[in-house]
Amino acid sequence: MAYQFKFDKILHIKEKEKQDALADYQTAADKFEQTAQKLYELLKRKEDLEAFQAEELNQGLSVQDIRHNQRFITNLQKSIDFYQKMVINARNRMEFYQQKLIDSNVEAKKFTKMKEKGFLAYQQGLKFLEGKQMDDISIQQFIGRGNQV
């Protein structure tokens, strides 16, 4: 008779939930990384443009070029603000899925522990029965030898 864990179906469900939570977390982490990378690129671009404009101002720049650069920087700043909000949302989403992953990990671990403890109890029960059978066999052999004498 093989060991059958009574909550085996629940354990499989919890393992599936854990795998789903891991996939969701990885997707959210990738999205966060992509959004953060885009924000970094925009910030770097703005910094480079401001450095270029400062250099050009030292050499002399027309008013029209200054206005053009300022409009471009303003539009860049709007994009930066938008991506900052997206990064915050992506981080919150990633943290949500991280917590969900931790919770499902804990749940799966509980049932795994229960299965391990149940299996140990099953093995101890088998050893006890085996010892009892050995005792019965020994007693029968002893009684059998006693009748032969």
Sequence and secondary structure as in RCSB ss.txt:
>XXXX:A:sequence
MAYQFKFDKILHIKEKEKQDALADYQTAADKFEQTAQKLYELLKRKEDLEAFQAEELNQGLSVQDIRHNQRFITN
LQKSIDFYQKMVINARNRMEFYQQKLIDSNVEAKKFTKMKEKGFLAYQQGLKFLEGKQMDDISIQQFIGRGNQV
>XXXX:A:secstr
     TTHHHHHHHHHHHHHHHHHHHHHHHHHHHHHHHHHHHHHHHHHHHHHHHHHHHH   HHHHHHHHHHHHH
HHHHHHHHHHHHHHHHHHHHHHHHHHHHHHHHHHHHHHHHHHHHHHHHHHHHHHHHHHHHHHHHHHHHHHHHH 
